[in-house]
Amino acid sequence: MAFIDVVEWKAQDNSVFAYRFPHSNLSTATQLIVRESQEAVFFSKGQIMGKFGPGKHTLSTENLPLLRNLFGIPFGGKNPFTAEVWFVNKTAPLNIDWKTTTMRFMDPDYGQMIPLVAKGRYGLRVEDAERFLVELVGCMNSFTAAELTDHFRGEMITKTNSSIMAFMNTNRVGINQIASYLDDLSKFIGQPMAEFWERYGFALGGFYITEVNVDTSTPEGAKISEALSDRSAQAIAGYTWQQKQSFDVAGSAANNGSSMGILGVAMMTGAFSGGGGMGGGMMQVPPANQYAMGGGMQAPMMGQAPYGGAPQGHARAEVFCSNCSKKFPTSSAFCPHCGNKYNPCPACGADNSPKASRCVTCGTMLGSTEIGGGNQCSKCHANVQPGLKFCPQCGNRL
């Protein structure tokens, strides 16, 4: 049997923590080369024979005193023996990725359960080579960062999930604010993770959380993510959820060539109570006498809002704020949530932006709503359609 003259490991991949030299037939003349950031550990007959740091070493009974006890090898000469040589990489790779499973979190801002997922990176350095090899490596030929992550996946998920939930619940941090707490959260989890890895001979070089977000891989999470995106778009564009529903219904009817006509679309999207759109009230129906053919009164033209300076057919109890989209009673002059002034449509009562020229719910012109405007009755101040000779509300001659 030929004996190995040189034992060394030319590491090509920094993610490999440990490598076993493939041959075990050594002699007391074998040269051992250990590079910087490496450590060599000798095993024979289930015992650790010795460790070597960086440098060039000649294996002998002086360097490995247990050789005499295990093999009875005297000093001097080229004496054969068998041993496993493990090289341990003592650098700290910081590119080990980790990811949690789905966590269900009661968001303090929305008051709803939201599925979350987190991911990040961490780095490890072998601090105690003997403990690392005895606890983890066993009969493997090498041990990589990927194998390490897979080996401890269950314990990693348990510790990270529970720590993230504890931090967010204790500090009442919701999904909208968590991005600004990633550094604090990383430090919060880093301490227990450092104690965990120390048991296996590692020193934690760094533990980072790069993202905590809605888990869109679940149907529930996909819907929540879409809703949050819509809410952001509405806030930027300046329209409410109810108004968006109205736009969608009108656009669908127009694209499908609906025969209901523009008036039908307007009634469908804006003639419901509850703040514009498909609200939870009864349809707003103009009084029948407004459409009587006598007295010089005419039915409204196609696409225009019903007559009158106030909602007819029902009393609107609540509206949605045109600024913050939250519901408030029509008895309030200002939104109790954001302080925005209530600017009611004279036809349907929906709240509108002061800059709006038409009501976003029913389409009534808002440019001449002040008393004395050109399209208002001088007696009752109701909006009057141009061209009429008598006010449809009080009968005043125009």
N, C-alpha and C positions, 0 to 999 in steps of 0.2 A: 504494500500500500504506500502510495506516494504521500509525502507530508507537505503541507502548505507552508511556503516560505514567507508570504506576506499576507496579512489580514488587514483589509481596509474597506471603507464604504464611501464611494463617491456619490453623494446625494445629489439627485437631479431635481427632486420635487420637495419643496419646503413644507408641503402639507403632510409628509410622512414623519410620524413621531418616532417610530422605532423600526429597525431592520435587523433581521437575523442573518449572519454570515452563513452561506449555504454549506460550508464544509466544517467538519468537526475534528479531522485528523491533523492535530497540531504537534509541535515538538518544542523543546526548550530552546531551540534556535530560531523559531518563527519570529518575524518582525511584525509588530502591531503599529499601525499608523492611525492616529486619532486626530481628526481635523478640529479646527476651531469651532466652537458651539456644539461639539460632539462629546459623548462620553461612552466608553466601552465597558460592558459588564460581562464577566465570565460566569457560566453555570456549568456544573458537572455533578452528576449523580444527585440532582435535586438540590444542590447547595450553591450558594454564590461564592465563587472562588476569589473574586477581587474586582476592583474597578480601576479604570485608567482614564485620565484626563487628556487634553490635547498634547500631542507630541509623538515621538517615535520611541517605541519600547521594544525590548527583547524579552520574550517570555522566558522566565526562569523560576527556580524555586525561591529566589530572592524576591522577585516581584509577586510571585503567587505562592505564599508559604503553604497553602493547603495542598499543593501538588505532592509534597512528601507524605502527608497523611492519607491522601486519597489514592495515590499510585505508588508510593514508596520510591519516588525518584530521587536519587542522590544528586549532590552538586556536581556540575561539570558535565560535559558530553552533550550529545544530541539525543535527548531522551524523548520518546514519543508519549503522547497522552491525547485523550479526547475531551473536548469541551465545546459547549455552545457559546458563541460570541454574539452579543447583542450590541448594536450601536444605537444610541439614543440621541435624537435631535433636540437640542436644548434652546433653540430659537423660539420665538413667540409669533406664530402666524396669526394675523388679525383678520383673516378672511373666511372664518368658519360661519356659515349662514345657519340661522335657526328660524323656525316659524311655529306659531301656536295653532291649536285647533280652534274651532268656533267657540267664542265666549258670549253668553247672553247677559247683557248689561242693561239695567234700568236707568235710562238716560234722565238726569235731573232736569234738563231743559224741556224735553218733549214729554216726559212722563210715560214713556213707552219702552218695552223691551226691544233692544237693538242687538243683532248679532255682530260681534266684532272679531277681528283677527289682527294679530300683531306679528311683526317680523323684525329681524335685526342681524347683527353680527357680534362675534366675540372672538377673543384670542387667548391661547393657552401656551404656557411654557412648562416643560417638564422640570420640576424642582427637585424631586426625589426619584432618581432613576430606578433604584431598587424597588421601591414601593409601587411605582408605575408598572414595572415589568411583572412583578408578582401578582398584583391585583387585576391587571387588565389583559396583558398580552397572551399569557398561557402558551399554547402550542402553535400560535399563528406565526407566519413568516415575516409579516410587516403589520404596522398599525397606522392607519391614515386618519386625517381629520374627518373624512366622510364616514368612516367606520365608527369613529368616536361618537359623532352626532347620532348615528343610527343606533348605537349601543345604548345610549342614554336618552333616547327620544322620549320615553314615557316619563322619566323623572324630570327632564327639562320642561316638558309641557305642563306637568303638575305645578312645578315651582313658578314658572313664568305666568301661567294663567292666574293662579291664586294671588300672586304679588300684584299683577296689573289690576285685577278687580279690587283688591284691598286699597290700592293707592287711589283709584278713581272714585270709589265709594266714600273713603275717608275724607278726601278733599273736595268731593262733589264736583268733579270735573267731567263735563259732558263731551260728546264726540266733536262738538264745534271748537272746544278749547284745548283738547288733548295735545295738539301739535306743539303748542307753546310749553308743554310740560315734559317733553321727551327727555331732556337732559336730567331733570329731577327724577323722572321715572327710571331712567337707566341706572342712576346712582342708588335708588331705592332697591332695585333688584340685584345690583352688583354685589352687595355685601353678602347676602345668603348664598349667592352662586359661588363666590370665592371660597366660602367655608365648605361648600359641597365638593368642589374640585380638589381642595386640599387633601381630602381623604384618599384621593387616588394619586397623590404625588405631583399634582399640577399647581401652578400659580396662575391666577386669572390675570392676563395681560390687559384686558379691557372687555367691557360688556356694554353693548349699545342697542338701543331700540330705534329703528329708523322709521317705523310707521305703525300707527294704530288706526285702523279704518273699518268701515262697514264691510262685512263679509259678503261680497256680491256673488259668491259661488252658490249661495242659497237663494231660493225663490223669494223668501221674505226680505233678505238683504238687498236683492236687486231692486225690489219695489221701493224700499226705503231710500236707497241711493238715488233712484230716479226722482222721488218726491223731493229730496233735499236739493237736487240740481234744479228742479222746476222752481222751487221756492227762491233760490238765489237768482235765477233768471227773471222771475217776476219782480223781485226787489230792485234789480238793476233797471229793468224796462219800465217799471212803474205801473203795473197792472196786478189785479188780484186774482186769486184762484177762481173765484166765481166768474170774473170777466173772461178768463181764459176758456172756461167751459162754454161760455156764450159764443166766443169766437170760433171754437172748434165745431159747435153745432151748426152755426151759420155757414162756415166754410164747407162742411160736409154736405149740407143741403144744396149749396151752390154748385159744388163739384159733381154731385150726382144728378144734376138737372132736375131738382125737385119741382113739382108743379104747385107747391104750396104758395109760391110767390114770395116777394120780399116782405110783405106784411106778415105772412105766416111765419117766416123765419124770425122776424123781429119779435112777434108775440111769443114764439117758442123759446127764444133765448133771453128775453128781457121782461116778459109780462108775468113773472112769478115773484112772489114775495120772498123775503129772506136775504136780500142783499144782491140781487142781480144774478142771473143764471138759473140753473135748476135748483131752486131753493125749496124749502119744505112748506110752502103755503099754497093758497088757492090762486088760480090764474086771475090776473087783473083784467076785469072786463069793463069797458066803458059803459056808462049809463045809456039805456036804450034811447032816451029822448034826444041824445046828442046826434043820433043818426036819423032822426025823423026827417022826412022829406019836406015837411011843411015849414012855414015860418022863415023861409030863406036859408035854413041851415042845411049843410051838406055833410056827407061822410068824409072823414079825413082822406087825403090823397094817399095813394099807395106808398108805403115806406115811411110815412110821417107818423109822429106820435099822436095819441088822442088829445082832445082839447083839455083845457083846464090848467089852473095854476097849482093844483095839489093832487095827490093820488086819488083816483076815483074807484069805487067798487070794493075797496077794502082799506083797512087802516094798517099801515106798515108799523109793526111794533119795534123791529130791530133792523139795523143795516150793518154792512161791513165797511169799516173805515177805508177810505181810498188811499191812506198813507201806510198803515200798518196791517191792514187786512183782517183786523180782529173785530168781532161783532160788538155793537153797543146799542142801547135803546135810542129811539128817535126823539125821546124827550130831552136828550142831552144836547147842549149846544156845541160841546167839544167832545172829542173821543177821550174816554177816561183812561185809555191805555197809552196813547202817545201825545195827547193834547191838541191834535189836529182839529181845526174848526169844521163843524158839520156843514157841508154845502149841499143841501138836498136838491134833487131834481124836482121841478114844479109839477111834473107829470106823474112820476112813479115814486119819488121820495128817496131814491138811491143816492148814496154819498158820492160826490164827484170831486175831482181835483179842481182848484180854483182856476186853473189854466185851461180846463176842458171846454171845448166849444159845443160838444154834443154829449148827452148823457150816455155813459158807457153801457147802460142797461137797456134803455128803450129808444135811444137815438134822438130824444127831444133836443132842439136847439137851446143852448144855454147862454148865448150871447146877448139876449135881450130880456133877461129875467128881472132886471131892476124895475121898480115901480115907475111908470111913465114911459116904458119902452114902447117902441113903435108897434109891437104885436101884442099889446095888452089892452084889456078893457079899462077905460078910464074910471069906471064905477066900481067894479069888483076886482080889478087887477088880474084877472085870469088871462092866461095865454090864449090868444085868438089867432086862428089861421088867417093869413092874408087873403083878402078878397071878400070876406064875409061882411054883411051889412048890419047884423045884430049879434051881440054876444051870446054864445050858446049856454052860458051859465046863468046870466041874470036878465037877458033880453034887452039890455041897453043898446040903443042905437049907436053905431060906430061912426 
